[in-house]
Amino acid sequence: MPIIQISGMSKSFTEGSVKTPVLENINLKVEKGEFIAIVGFSGSGKTTLISALAGLIKPDKGGVIFKGKETTGPDPERGVVFQSYSLMPWLSVRENVLLAVDAVFKKKSRTERATIADKYIEMVGLSHASARKPAELSGGMRQRVAVARALAMQPEVLLLDEPLSALDALTRAKLQDEFAEISEQEKKTIILITNDVDEAILLADRVIPLKPGPNATLGKEFAVNLERPRDRADMNSDPEFIRLRGEITDYLLKLGSERTGSAEENERRLPNVVPISQSETLPAAYVEAGGSPRTERYLEFSETTKIYPTATGPLTVVDGFDLKINKGEFITLIGHSGCGKSTVLSMVAGLNKITGGAIILDGTHVTKAGPDRAVVFQAPSLLPWMTAYDNVALGVDRVYPEAGKKERREIIEYYLSKVGLADSMHKAAAGLSSGMKQRVGIARAFALSPKLLLLDEPFGMLDSLTRWELQDVLMEVWKRTEVTTLCVTHDVDEAILLADRVVMMSNGPNACIGNIMAVDLPRPRSRKELLEHPDYYAYREELLGFLEAYEGGANPSEEQLESIRQKRAGRIARQRATAEVPLCSTAN
């Protein structure tokens, strides 16, 4: 008999006279000790599903059977970890965990309850911080407390609702490893809600997509036939992982296409007007820069350094960043948190003063912010009371002062249409989803016709499936202009998908360039085609190897880094020796 069975479950929510269907006819059987990963798009009802499994909401139809009995409410035998930590801020780590232990094990002695709490605090690696308050902990440490609290209740089933989605890549990887170890040690039945395909494959026995809502239902199941324990770096070379990853990604992309539909694009004409960064009314230096035929070394970092004063003395964040970028290149910048990626971007944007060295854009020194550089931040930075159209117009009106009203309108509508907002351009920004807001930010940046496009983790706050969609949007719009672009990211797949070259940063402080990897893959690129290209996983292996080499603040030798580069080169050479692969050279 399965430990959990969901039969014909449906759920909708009603506000006033408006009924919103969420889940429709959910059916699932989970065997004792299984690890199930459910993946899906934002808004597809994943949290509603986990809340129903936990007994926190009542289905409209059908229900959840746990150990042969229908659930009627919460039960300590089903522990839950949500994306938000929900810790008591005035209590220590140990007191937060004890709060749950005391509620569940009232008949046990104080000593026994303390032993249980200490066991699980140690299991998640927080013994050294058991006396600290949540405010003194990092995001990853707070999530560890939530996991320890759920485990300390000693549930038979652990329900995880995107517990790692708000964490940086390194912290997320560490907690994934801890979940895998806990699964082996405790032999728990675990249901994980996630939007990360790699996370699902790394941890689960089965991966089950949740189709987009409304009326979301479970889709095709994928069995994960990979030996445990699983190592993320080793899996990158495993043919079964590569096959499974491709199949799941392809299936989710098809679901996404069905969700967005295939309506014919509203083609608009882009007027031939000159932005202020190339206008003859500007100072001579700008005019000279705007008319330059320069293509090589279009953007140049020359021993660029950034030092911050601190109470304990000067702190060198970026030390001798030296890079030459050709006109039209797309460069991605990757590295661990704190390596100075965003500092480099803010300096070239003119938002952060350079301490030493120089940054030269098209022959002109960067000394302040200007309309020749457009920035898309992680947060969209829109004025919420204004429409999407008006938010883009703020920049267009300033950058095209000589253009007529009709021409400026055509520019705004053209780019909003290109990012898929033709039908939503007159909606207030406050009413748009996170993904739609970021589309507005992308449209606004391209509408300025900048010399340089700067992207600071533009999709970092979005779920991975929405991120895929917007990466495609970005590539589609970029293809028209091929504007010189520098993009900061922590996502290995995003770095390869977008870039002509991937620049890898060493650890901070005193961060500099650790490695530069030219990406010799055909353009235009799509995620599906990328996953099917025989060289893709060799590039991925190099990036993962680089990040692993610098993990935990390590400082690898040049010999170690060269070994990682040669491993990628050798893998590609072997693949090309056995099959002819069509190549497309890119500017390096």
LUMROVO-975764 format. One record per residue (C-alpha): x, y, z. Coordinates in pm, 1 decimal. Layout:
N
[[X,Y,Z]]
...
This chain:
588
[[0.0,0.0,0.0]]
[[139.6,346.9,-90.2]]
[[211.8,574.0,206.8]]
[[44.4,865.4,24.5]]
[[-224.0,852.1,-240.5]]
[[-389.8,1151.0,-405.9]]
[[-715.6,1062.4,-580.4]]
[[-901.5,1293.7,-819.4]]
[[-807.6,1602.7,-620.7]]
[[-923.8,1944.9,-743.8]]
[[-893.2,2285.2,-578.8]]
[[-1007.5,2636.6,-663.8]]
[[-1018.0,2963.2,-469.8]]
[[-1306.0,3209.9,-461.7]]
[[-1276.6,3582.8,-399.5]]
[[-1610.0,3759.8,-403.4]]
[[-1793.2,3628.5,-709.1]]
[[-1473.3,3530.7,-890.6]]
[[-1373.1,3164.0,-882.7]]
[[-1013.1,3079.7,-978.0]]
[[-945.5,2712.6,-1059.5]]
[[-596.6,2598.5,-957.4]]
[[-567.1,2217.5,-952.2]]
[[-775.2,1966.8,-1150.2]]
[[-792.9,1589.0,-1107.7]]
[[-455.5,1531.6,-939.4]]
[[-370.2,1161.8,-903.5]]
[[-49.4,1032.2,-747.3]]
[[76.7,730.7,-553.7]]
[[393.3,759.4,-343.6]]
[[560.3,451.1,-198.4]]
[[726.1,453.0,142.0]]
[[1085.5,578.3,118.8]]
[[1041.8,732.6,-227.6]]
[[1182.9,1073.6,-315.0]]
[[944.8,1250.4,-557.0]]
[[1026.4,1583.0,-726.2]]
[[740.6,1785.8,-875.4]]
[[852.7,2058.0,-1117.1]]
[[641.2,2331.9,-1267.6]]
[[599.4,2693.3,-1371.5]]
[[527.2,2977.8,-1130.7]]
[[155.2,3004.5,-1067.9]]
[[88.3,2642.4,-1166.0]]
[[-39.1,2547.7,-819.9]]
[[268.7,2380.0,-668.8]]
[[226.0,2544.8,-327.4]]
[[-148.0,2466.7,-332.3]]
[[-59.4,2102.2,-391.5]]
[[192.4,2086.0,-106.2]]
[[-53.5,2264.0,127.2]]
[[-319.3,2003.2,45.1]]
[[-70.0,1722.1,114.6]]
[[13.3,1884.1,448.1]]
[[-354.5,1912.1,538.0]]
[[-339.8,2292.7,551.8]]
[[-616.7,2338.0,293.3]]
[[-916.7,2124.1,204.7]]
[[-965.0,2008.9,-156.8]]
[[-1292.7,2082.0,-336.7]]
[[-1299.9,1730.4,-479.4]]
[[-1107.2,1413.1,-409.0]]
[[-852.1,1404.7,-132.2]]
[[-525.6,1284.0,15.9]]
[[-496.6,941.0,176.6]]
[[-208.4,901.7,420.7]]
[[-130.5,552.7,551.6]]
[[-475.7,432.0,446.9]]
[[-673.3,717.4,604.6]]
[[-803.2,1037.0,447.0]]
[[-631.5,1348.9,580.6]]
[[-849.2,1604.0,756.1]]
[[-586.2,1848.1,881.3]]
[[-216.3,1894.8,969.3]]
[[-30.0,1603.8,1123.4]]
[[322.2,1596.3,1275.8]]
[[383.7,1279.8,1076.0]]
[[389.2,1505.4,767.2]]
[[659.6,1770.4,819.8]]
[[667.0,2077.4,596.0]]
[[947.2,2315.4,491.5]]
[[832.2,2619.8,296.2]]
[[1034.3,2865.8,88.2]]
[[1002.4,3126.5,365.7]]
[[1171.8,3026.6,688.5]]
[[893.1,3127.2,935.1]]
[[1128.7,3135.8,1233.4]]
[[1057.2,3310.2,1562.5]]
[[1305.4,3601.4,1548.7]]
[[1335.1,3638.0,1926.4]]
[[1428.5,3269.7,1975.0]]
[[1767.0,3108.2,1913.3]]
[[1826.3,2829.5,1660.8]]
[[1794.9,2569.9,1935.7]]
[[1482.8,2729.7,2081.6]]
[[1315.9,2741.5,1737.6]]
[[1375.8,2369.5,1692.6]]
[[1273.9,2287.9,2050.4]]
[[945.8,2470.9,1995.1]]
[[842.1,2200.9,1747.5]]
[[990.9,1914.0,1951.0]]
[[809.1,2022.0,2266.6]]
[[477.0,2039.1,2079.7]]
[[509.1,1690.4,1928.7]]
[[681.7,1496.4,2209.3]]
[[502.6,1624.4,2518.8]]
[[534.7,1290.7,2697.5]]
[[912.9,1275.3,2664.3]]
[[1138.1,1420.6,2931.8]]
[[1310.6,1756.2,2888.7]]
[[1644.1,1578.2,2843.4]]
[[1502.6,1350.9,2571.9]]
[[1350.2,1645.5,2387.8]]
[[1678.0,1837.3,2406.6]]
[[1865.0,1534.0,2268.6]]
[[1626.7,1516.2,1970.5]]
[[1667.9,1887.8,1894.4]]
[[2047.5,1870.8,1921.1]]
[[2062.7,1565.5,1692.6]]
[[1893.9,1741.5,1402.1]]
[[2069.9,2073.2,1457.2]]
[[2394.3,1879.0,1423.2]]
[[2260.9,1693.9,1116.0]]
[[2212.4,2023.3,926.8]]
[[2551.5,2153.9,1040.7]]
[[2436.0,2424.4,1283.6]]
[[2573.3,2304.6,1617.7]]
[[2817.6,2595.2,1616.1]]
[[2530.5,2843.0,1572.9]]
[[2266.1,2689.2,1800.7]]
[[2263.1,2993.6,2032.4]]
[[2228.7,3252.5,1754.8]]
[[1909.7,3437.3,1666.1]]
[[1772.4,3421.4,1307.4]]
[[1883.3,3780.9,1240.8]]
[[2244.5,3667.3,1291.1]]
[[2215.2,3391.2,1027.8]]
[[2250.5,3387.5,649.6]]
[[1958.1,3284.4,430.0]]
[[2103.7,2938.8,387.1]]
[[2150.8,2893.0,761.6]]
[[1792.7,3001.2,829.7]]
[[1666.4,2743.6,584.2]]
[[1877.5,2482.5,763.4]]
[[1695.1,2571.6,1085.5]]
[[1361.1,2516.9,911.7]]
[[1480.6,2177.1,785.8]]
[[1610.0,2077.6,1130.9]]
[[1278.4,2181.2,1287.4]]
[[1079.7,1969.5,1041.2]]
[[1309.6,1667.9,1086.3]]
[[1307.3,1698.2,1465.1]]
[[933.5,1626.7,1460.6]]
[[1042.1,1287.7,1318.8]]
[[773.4,1279.7,1048.1]]
[[727.2,983.5,818.9]]
[[688.3,1218.1,521.7]]
[[885.0,1536.4,453.2]]
[[716.1,1794.2,228.8]]
[[952.7,2052.9,78.3]]
[[799.0,2355.1,-99.1]]
[[1081.0,2513.8,-305.2]]
[[1298.5,2538.5,7.9]]
[[1613.1,2643.2,-182.8]]
[[1479.9,2873.7,-454.9]]
[[1572.7,3199.3,-277.7]]
[[1934.4,3096.7,-213.2]]
[[2252.1,3162.4,-410.3]]
[[2388.9,2880.7,-627.2]]
[[2666.9,2770.3,-389.3]]
[[2443.4,2761.3,-79.4]]
[[2175.1,2583.6,-280.3]]
[[2422.4,2316.0,-392.1]]
[[2536.7,2256.8,-33.0]]
[[2179.2,2216.5,92.0]]
[[2095.0,1984.9,-197.7]]
[[2378.8,1761.1,-81.8]]
[[2243.2,1775.2,273.5]]
[[1893.4,1677.3,154.8]]
[[2043.1,1382.7,-33.3]]
[[2234.0,1273.5,277.3]]
[[1927.7,1315.8,501.6]]
[[1723.3,1110.0,256.6]]
[[1977.1,826.7,285.0]]
[[2023.2,851.1,663.5]]
[[1659.6,894.9,766.5]]
[[1498.4,687.4,488.3]]
[[1218.6,943.2,475.2]]
[[948.9,963.6,213.5]]
[[1012.2,1304.4,57.2]]
[[805.8,1512.9,-183.7]]
[[1001.1,1809.2,-317.7]]
[[844.2,2098.4,-506.7]]
[[1107.4,2266.0,-724.3]]
[[1149.4,2465.4,-1044.3]]
[[1505.7,2339.4,-1099.5]]
[[1539.2,2036.9,-1329.9]]
[[1896.7,1961.7,-1219.4]]
[[1791.2,1968.8,-853.2]]
[[1504.7,1730.3,-928.8]]
[[1729.2,1480.6,-1109.2]]
[[2005.0,1504.8,-846.7]]
[[1768.9,1417.5,-560.1]]
[[1462.4,1228.2,-682.6]]
[[1356.9,875.8,-775.0]]
[[1082.1,1019.1,-996.7]]
[[1039.2,1361.6,-1156.2]]
[[679.3,1466.7,-1229.4]]
[[596.8,1795.8,-1407.1]]
[[291.7,1991.1,-1298.8]]
[[124.4,2132.6,-1608.8]]
[[59.5,2509.8,-1618.8]]
[[-263.5,2636.5,-1464.8]]
[[-544.4,2712.5,-1444.1]]
[[-676.9,2359.6,-1387.1]]
[[-320.2,2231.8,-1350.2]]
[[-271.1,1858.6,-1345.3]]
[[25.7,1623.6,-1325.2]]
[[202.1,1542.7,-1651.6]]
[[431.3,1268.7,-1775.4]]
[[645.4,1091.9,-1514.3]]
[[1021.8,1049.3,-1556.8]]
[[1203.4,773.4,-1365.0]]
[[1554.8,869.6,-1251.0]]
[[1769.9,559.6,-1298.3]]
[[2095.9,700.1,-1165.6]]
[[2299.3,531.3,-893.9]]
[[2323.0,694.4,-551.6]]
[[2505.5,882.0,-413.4]]
[[2491.3,1124.9,-706.9]]
[[2763.5,1377.8,-774.2]]
[[2658.1,1681.4,-980.1]]
[[2996.7,1711.5,-1148.9]]
[[3015.2,1340.6,-1239.4]]
[[2655.5,1340.4,-1364.4]]
[[2752.5,1596.3,-1628.2]]
[[2941.1,1313.5,-1806.6]]
[[2671.9,1048.5,-1754.4]]
[[2483.7,964.1,-2078.6]]
[[2169.9,872.8,-1882.5]]
[[2169.9,1211.5,-1704.8]]
[[2221.2,1393.0,-2034.2]]
[[1935.7,1197.7,-2196.7]]
[[1699.0,1244.8,-1903.0]]
[[1780.5,1613.8,-1863.1]]
[[1712.6,1670.8,-2231.5]]
[[1381.7,1483.9,-2222.6]]
[[1249.3,1668.1,-1916.1]]
[[1363.3,2006.7,-2046.1]]
[[1205.7,1941.9,-2386.5]]
[[878.7,1836.0,-2221.7]]
[[869.1,2149.8,-2004.1]]
[[951.0,2374.0,-2301.9]]
[[656.4,2223.3,-2489.9]]
[[430.1,2284.8,-2190.0]]
[[554.7,2644.0,-2181.9]]
[[479.8,2689.1,-2551.2]]
[[127.0,2559.8,-2498.0]]
[[85.3,2803.6,-2210.8]]
[[199.0,3112.2,-2402.3]]
[[31.3,3009.1,-2726.9]]
[[159.7,3068.0,-3074.9]]
[[-22.7,3384.8,-3171.1]]
[[124.7,3561.1,-3472.3]]
[[362.4,3837.0,-3368.0]]
[[238.3,4188.9,-3415.2]]
[[502.5,4324.1,-3652.8]]
[[582.9,4691.3,-3604.5]]
[[813.9,4924.4,-3787.8]]
[[1113.7,5063.8,-3603.9]]
[[1171.9,5426.7,-3704.7]]
[[1517.7,5533.5,-3821.5]]
[[1596.2,5792.6,-3554.7]]
[[1925.5,5870.2,-3382.1]]
[[1958.0,5837.5,-3001.0]]
[[2122.1,6109.8,-2796.6]]
[[2442.8,5907.3,-2758.4]]
[[2506.2,5955.6,-3131.5]]
[[2346.4,6298.3,-3182.4]]
[[2547.8,6587.1,-3323.9]]
[[2408.5,6815.4,-3051.6]]
[[2623.6,6640.5,-2792.3]]
[[2969.6,6753.3,-2678.5]]
[[3254.2,6678.3,-2916.8]]
[[3380.4,6379.0,-2716.9]]
[[3042.6,6208.2,-2749.3]]
[[3018.5,6294.3,-3118.9]]
[[3362.3,6146.5,-3182.1]]
[[3272.3,5832.9,-2986.5]]
[[2939.4,5796.9,-3164.8]]
[[3098.3,5816.1,-3507.9]]
[[3385.1,5579.7,-3435.7]]
[[3430.9,5282.8,-3671.0]]
[[3602.9,5091.5,-3389.8]]
[[3521.4,4719.2,-3372.1]]
[[3814.4,4565.0,-3180.5]]
[[3872.1,4661.8,-2817.5]]
[[3537.1,4842.1,-2828.5]]
[[3512.7,4804.0,-2450.7]]
[[3836.2,4780.0,-2256.0]]
[[3904.4,4722.1,-1888.0]]
[[4264.1,4814.3,-1812.9]]
[[4388.0,4694.6,-1470.3]]
[[4056.7,4814.1,-1325.4]]
[[4054.5,4814.3,-944.5]]
[[3794.8,4889.9,-678.3]]
[[3887.5,4952.2,-313.5]]
[[3638.6,5029.2,-36.9]]
[[3738.1,5193.9,292.0]]
[[3634.8,4989.7,597.9]]
[[3674.5,5020.4,973.2]]
[[3964.6,4774.3,959.9]]
[[4136.3,4932.9,659.2]]
[[4107.5,4935.1,278.2]]
[[3926.4,4637.3,122.8]]
[[4022.2,4555.8,-236.4]]
[[3717.0,4394.8,-393.7]]
[[3831.4,4391.1,-758.0]]
[[4204.7,4381.5,-823.6]]
[[4343.6,4437.9,-1173.5]]
[[4044.5,4336.3,-1385.9]]
[[4185.1,4332.3,-1740.4]]
[[3957.6,4249.5,-2037.0]]
[[3915.0,4356.9,-2399.1]]
[[3573.6,4314.6,-2564.9]]
[[3501.8,4352.3,-2936.3]]
[[3200.7,4538.3,-3071.0]]
[[2895.1,4312.0,-3086.7]]
[[3031.1,4053.0,-2842.1]]
[[2810.2,3901.4,-2574.6]]
[[3018.2,3839.1,-2260.6]]
[[2889.3,3660.9,-1951.2]]
[[3060.0,3706.6,-1615.1]]
[[3032.2,3420.8,-1365.3]]
[[3174.3,3336.0,-1022.4]]
[[3084.2,3270.2,-660.4]]
[[2901.4,3526.3,-447.2]]
[[3133.0,3806.6,-336.2]]
[[3371.6,3777.1,-632.7]]
[[3301.2,4131.8,-754.6]]
[[3087.2,4056.7,-1062.2]]
[[2829.1,4324.8,-986.2]]
[[3102.8,4567.7,-881.3]]
[[3260.9,4536.5,-1227.6]]
[[2922.3,4597.5,-1388.8]]
[[2844.4,4900.7,-1171.1]]
[[3184.2,5054.0,-1255.0]]
[[3136.6,5025.4,-1632.1]]
[[2782.3,5161.5,-1587.9]]
[[2936.8,5469.4,-1425.7]]
[[2742.7,5407.4,-1104.2]]
[[3048.7,5315.5,-897.0]]
[[3370.3,5516.9,-914.4]]
[[3685.5,5334.1,-1026.5]]
[[3969.2,5332.1,-773.0]]
[[4247.3,5244.2,-1016.4]]
[[4304.3,5159.6,-1381.0]]
[[4055.4,5256.5,-1650.4]]
[[3743.0,5156.0,-1840.8]]
[[3723.0,5276.2,-2203.4]]
[[3407.9,5246.2,-2414.3]]
[[3447.3,5315.0,-2786.2]]
[[3755.5,5526.7,-2729.5]]
[[3610.9,5733.3,-2442.2]]
[[3694.8,5692.5,-2072.5]]
[[3399.2,5596.5,-1854.2]]
[[3376.5,5851.9,-1572.0]]
[[3001.2,5869.0,-1503.1]]
[[2667.8,5720.2,-1603.7]]
[[2540.2,5804.5,-1951.3]]
[[2267.2,5722.5,-2205.5]]
[[2512.6,5516.2,-2410.7]]
[[2489.6,5240.4,-2146.2]]
[[2160.8,5069.1,-2054.6]]
[[2133.2,4856.3,-1741.1]]
[[1885.9,4579.1,-1654.5]]
[[1906.1,4491.8,-1284.8]]
[[1786.8,4181.4,-1099.7]]
[[1488.6,4382.1,-972.2]]
[[1301.5,4550.3,-1260.8]]
[[1309.8,4900.2,-1098.7]]
[[980.0,5015.0,-1253.4]]
[[755.9,5293.3,-1127.2]]
[[459.2,5083.1,-1008.3]]
[[189.0,5344.0,-1069.0]]
[[290.6,5388.5,-1433.0]]
[[205.7,5155.0,-1721.7]]
[[460.1,4937.2,-1897.6]]
[[443.1,5181.6,-2190.8]]
[[506.0,5486.3,-1971.8]]
[[799.4,5317.4,-1794.9]]
[[971.0,5261.8,-2130.4]]
[[873.6,5611.5,-2244.8]]
[[1066.9,5765.1,-1954.3]]
[[1392.4,5656.0,-2116.4]]
[[1288.8,5698.6,-2479.2]]
[[1173.5,6058.3,-2431.7]]
[[1511.3,6148.5,-2283.2]]
[[1729.2,5960.3,-2529.1]]
[[1547.6,6064.7,-2849.2]]
[[1483.4,6439.8,-2793.4]]
[[1490.2,6515.0,-3168.1]]
[[1239.6,6241.4,-3260.7]]
[[872.2,6322.4,-3308.3]]
[[596.4,6191.2,-3081.8]]
[[491.2,5932.2,-3344.2]]
[[847.8,5805.1,-3383.9]]
[[899.5,5771.6,-3007.7]]
[[568.8,5585.3,-2979.9]]
[[677.4,5345.7,-3255.1]]
[[1005.7,5273.6,-3073.0]]
[[824.3,5197.7,-2746.4]]
[[559.1,4978.2,-2907.9]]
[[817.4,4796.0,-3120.2]]
[[1025.0,4675.3,-2824.7]]
[[729.5,4600.3,-2596.3]]
[[590.0,4390.8,-2880.2]]
[[924.3,4214.3,-2925.7]]
[[928.8,4105.6,-2559.1]]
[[572.5,3975.4,-2581.7]]
[[387.8,4261.3,-2412.6]]
[[189.9,4397.4,-2708.7]]
[[-137.2,4321.8,-2526.5]]
[[-18.2,4437.2,-2182.6]]
[[171.3,4759.0,-2254.5]]
[[-98.6,4978.5,-2103.8]]
[[-129.7,4782.0,-1779.8]]
[[13.2,4934.6,-1460.3]]
[[348.7,4787.7,-1361.0]]
[[209.5,4701.1,-1017.3]]
[[-31.7,4456.6,-1181.9]]
[[230.9,4267.5,-1381.2]]
[[397.3,3940.3,-1282.0]]
[[769.0,3936.2,-1199.2]]
[[849.5,3791.2,-1539.9]]
[[642.2,4055.5,-1719.1]]
[[810.6,4333.3,-1520.5]]
[[1150.0,4205.6,-1627.8]]
[[1029.6,4200.9,-1989.9]]
[[951.6,4571.6,-1950.6]]
[[1305.9,4627.0,-1820.0]]
[[1453.3,4445.5,-2123.0]]
[[1233.0,4643.9,-2363.5]]
[[1335.2,4970.5,-2197.2]]
[[1705.9,4886.7,-2223.5]]
[[1694.4,4796.3,-2593.8]]
[[1471.7,5095.5,-2673.6]]
[[1757.2,5327.0,-2573.4]]
[[1973.1,5187.1,-2860.0]]
[[2274.5,5183.2,-2625.9]]
[[2634.9,5126.1,-2722.0]]
[[2661.7,4885.8,-2430.2]]
[[2394.9,4667.5,-2265.7]]
[[2464.7,4572.2,-1901.7]]
[[2267.7,4288.7,-1741.2]]
[[2308.7,4229.4,-1366.7]]
[[2157.3,3883.2,-1302.5]]
[[1844.1,3996.7,-1488.3]]
[[1659.6,3668.2,-1433.9]]
[[1800.9,3580.2,-1091.6]]
[[1473.9,3641.4,-904.1]]
[[1264.5,3430.6,-1142.2]]
[[1191.3,3059.7,-1139.5]]
[[1402.4,2860.7,-1384.8]]
[[1118.3,2795.2,-1629.2]]
[[1026.1,3164.5,-1658.8]]
[[1398.9,3233.6,-1686.8]]
[[1418.7,3003.1,-1990.4]]
[[1140.9,3198.4,-2159.8]]
[[1306.8,3534.0,-2096.3]]
[[1647.4,3409.2,-2209.7]]
[[1483.7,3326.3,-2542.7]]
[[1320.8,3671.1,-2548.0]]
[[1657.3,3834.7,-2478.5]]
[[1829.8,3636.1,-2753.0]]
[[1554.6,3716.1,-3002.8]]
[[1575.5,4089.9,-2940.0]]
[[1956.2,4091.2,-2918.0]]
[[1981.4,3914.3,-3254.6]]
[[1843.3,4224.9,-3430.1]]
[[2096.4,4471.7,-3288.7]]
[[2385.8,4254.5,-3167.3]]
[[2457.5,4529.8,-2917.1]]
[[2777.6,4477.0,-2716.8]]
[[2662.9,4311.4,-2394.8]]
[[2810.2,4228.6,-2054.3]]
[[2590.9,4000.7,-1842.0]]
[[2651.8,3898.1,-1480.0]]
[[2503.3,3558.6,-1394.0]]
[[2543.4,3273.2,-1146.0]]
[[2370.5,3024.7,-1378.2]]
[[2609.2,2796.4,-1570.7]]
[[2356.6,2711.3,-1843.5]]
[[2260.8,3075.8,-1889.8]]
[[2626.1,3175.4,-1916.8]]
[[2685.2,2928.3,-2202.3]]
[[2352.7,2987.6,-2378.9]]
[[2402.8,3363.8,-2408.9]]
[[2775.4,3415.7,-2447.6]]
[[3047.2,3439.0,-2708.8]]
[[3290.6,3421.7,-2417.2]]
[[3239.6,3331.3,-2051.3]]
[[3465.0,3524.4,-1812.3]]
[[3512.1,3342.8,-1481.3]]
[[3601.9,3545.9,-1171.3]]
[[3828.7,3427.9,-891.8]]
[[3714.9,3454.8,-530.5]]
[[3706.7,3788.1,-352.3]]
[[3847.8,3993.6,-200.7]]
[[4117.8,4088.9,-453.8]]
[[3909.9,3920.0,-723.3]]
[[4033.5,3914.3,-1081.2]]
[[3976.8,3708.0,-1394.8]]
[[4043.1,3339.8,-1330.5]]
[[3964.9,3200.1,-1674.6]]
[[3810.5,3298.9,-2008.1]]
[[3622.9,3034.8,-2208.4]]
[[3531.4,3100.9,-2572.3]]
[[3194.5,2940.6,-2660.5]]
[[3219.4,2798.9,-3013.1]]
[[2852.1,2701.1,-3057.4]]
[[2624.9,2800.9,-3348.0]]
[[2395.6,3104.8,-3332.9]]
[[2107.4,3162.7,-3313.5]]
[[2085.3,2936.6,-3008.7]]
[[1788.7,2778.1,-2838.2]]
[[1795.9,2580.3,-2516.0]]
[[1671.2,2266.5,-2690.5]]
[[1937.3,2284.8,-2964.2]]
[[2203.9,2361.4,-2706.6]]
[[2122.0,2050.6,-2502.3]]
[[2142.4,1839.4,-2817.5]]
[[2480.1,1978.2,-2929.2]]
[[2757.4,1727.3,-2853.6]]
[[2998.3,1996.4,-2731.2]]
[[2759.9,2161.4,-2484.9]]
[[2830.7,1935.5,-2187.3]]
[[3205.5,1979.3,-2235.7]]
[[3164.6,2357.4,-2193.2]]
[[2939.0,2294.3,-1894.3]]
[[3198.7,2060.8,-1743.5]]
[[3463.4,2334.1,-1760.6]]
[[3242.7,2590.2,-1585.9]]
[[3135.9,2344.2,-1316.4]]
[[3498.6,2240.5,-1267.1]]
[[3603.9,2603.2,-1236.0]]
[[3334.5,2682.6,-978.3]]
[[3421.2,2368.6,-782.5]]
[[3789.5,2464.4,-782.9]]
[[3706.7,2801.0,-623.3]]
[[3443.1,2662.2,-384.7]]
[[3467.0,2761.4,-21.3]]
[[3712.8,3043.2,-88.1]]
[[3981.0,2816.2,-237.6]]
[[4258.9,2961.5,-449.4]]
[[4344.9,2701.5,-718.1]]
[[4678.5,2703.0,-895.4]]
[[4717.2,2788.6,-1263.8]]
[[4810.0,2423.4,-1322.4]]
[[4477.1,2311.8,-1173.1]]
[[4281.9,2558.1,-1388.7]]
[[4474.1,2453.1,-1699.5]]
[[4388.2,2090.8,-1623.7]]
[[4017.0,2185.3,-1620.5]]
[[4054.5,2361.8,-1957.2]]
[[4237.3,2068.1,-2110.7]]
[[3969.1,1826.5,-1990.3]]
[[3707.4,2020.2,-2188.5]]
[[3931.7,2040.9,-2495.9]]
[[4001.5,1667.9,-2477.1]]
[[3635.5,1579.0,-2447.2]]
[[3545.9,1786.9,-2754.1]]
[[3836.1,1638.5,-2951.1]]
[[3720.3,1284.0,-2871.2]]
[[3364.8,1365.1,-2974.5]]
[[3475.1,1518.5,-3303.5]]
[[3700.1,1224.9,-3376.8]]
[[3401.0,989.6,-3374.4]]
[[3149.8,1211.2,-3555.9]]
[[3158.8,1513.3,-3780.5]]
[[3006.1,1811.5,-3598.8]]
[[2909.5,2128.1,-3794.4]]
[[3095.2,2421.5,-3642.1]]
[[3017.0,2792.0,-3633.4]]
[[3304.5,3014.0,-3529.5]]
[[3229.8,3313.7,-3310.8]]
[[3426.4,3627.6,-3241.1]]
[[3666.3,3563.0,-2956.9]]
